[in-house]
Amino acid sequence: MPTDPDYSVAVESHAELRRGLDVGLARTDGRLALLAHRHDETDKDMDDLAARVAALENARWPLPAVAALCSVAALAVTVWQGIGH
């Protein structure tokens, strides 16, 4: 091993840079893991919302069916009144 003082300073500086890089990478990994978790939760929420919207769309009556039912009821009332009741 060389006894040059510049060499020992360079080694210490290199070790400090490596520690700083390791800490930065650990923080970045943590943030990416948090973002991935939030993305998964958002996907789950969107799937739940899509299922709820589909259930609401299937449960409602279409407007033409309601209009046809009302017209048939009006025709029945008109015929009933025309007969004399």
C-alpha positions in Angstrom: 0.0 0.0 0.0 1.4 3.4 -0.9 2.0 5.8 2.0 1.2 8.9 -0.1 -1.1 11.2 1.9 -3.0 12.1 -1.3 -3.8 8.4 -1.8 -5.4 8.1 1.7 -7.4 11.2 1.2 -8.6 9.9 -2.2 -9.6 6.6 -0.6 -11.5 8.3 2.2 -13.2 10.6 -0.3 -14.1 7.6 -2.5 -15.6 5.8 0.5 -17.6 8.9 1.5 -18.9 9.2 -2.0 -19.8 5.6 -2.1 -21.7 5.9 1.2 -23.5 9.0 -0.1 -24.5 7.1 -3.3 -25.7 4.1 -1.3 -27.9 6.3 0.9 -29.3 8.1 -2.2 -30.1 4.9 -3.9 -31.8 3.6 -0.8 -33.9 6.7 -0.6 -34.8 6.4 -4.3 -35.7 2.8 -3.9 -38.0 3.7 -1.0 -39.7 6.4 -2.9 -40.2 4.1 -5.9 -41.6 1.4 -3.7 -44.1 4.0 -2.2 -45.1 5.2 -5.7 -45.6 1.5 -6.8 -47.8 0.9 -3.8 -49.8 4.0 -4.4 -50.2 3.0 -8.1 -51.5 -0.4 -7.1 -54.0 1.2 -4.7 -55.2 3.6 -7.4 -55.7 0.8 -9.8 -57.7 -1.1 -7.2 -59.8 2.0 -6.6 -60.4 2.6 -10.3 -61.5 -1.1 -10.7 -63.9 -0.7 -7.8 -65.3 2.5 -9.2 -65.7 0.9 -12.7 -67.6 -2.0 -11.1 -69.9 0.4 -9.2 -70.6 2.5 -12.4 -71.4 -0.7 -14.4 -73.8 -1.8 -11.6 -75.5 1.5 -11.7 -75.8 1.5 -15.5 -77.3 -2.0 -15.4 -79.8 -1.1 -12.6 -81.3 1.9 -14.3 -84.2 1.8 -16.7 -83.5 3.0 -20.3 -85.5 6.1 -21.2 -87.2 4.6 -24.3 -88.6 1.8 -22.1 -90.0 4.3 -19.6 -91.5 6.3 -22.5 -93.2 3.2 -24.0 -94.6 2.2 -20.6 -96.1 5.6 -20.0 -97.6 5.7 -23.5 -99.2 2.3 -23.0 -100.6 3.4 -19.6 -102.0 6.6 -21.2 -103.6 4.5 -24.0 -105.1 2.1 -21.5 -106.6 5.0 -19.5 -107.9 6.6 -22.7 -109.6 3.4 -23.8 -111.0 2.9 -20.3 -112.5 6.4 -20.2 -113.7 6.0 -23.8 -115.7 2.9 -22.9 -117.5 4.9 -20.3 -116.0 4.3 -16.9 
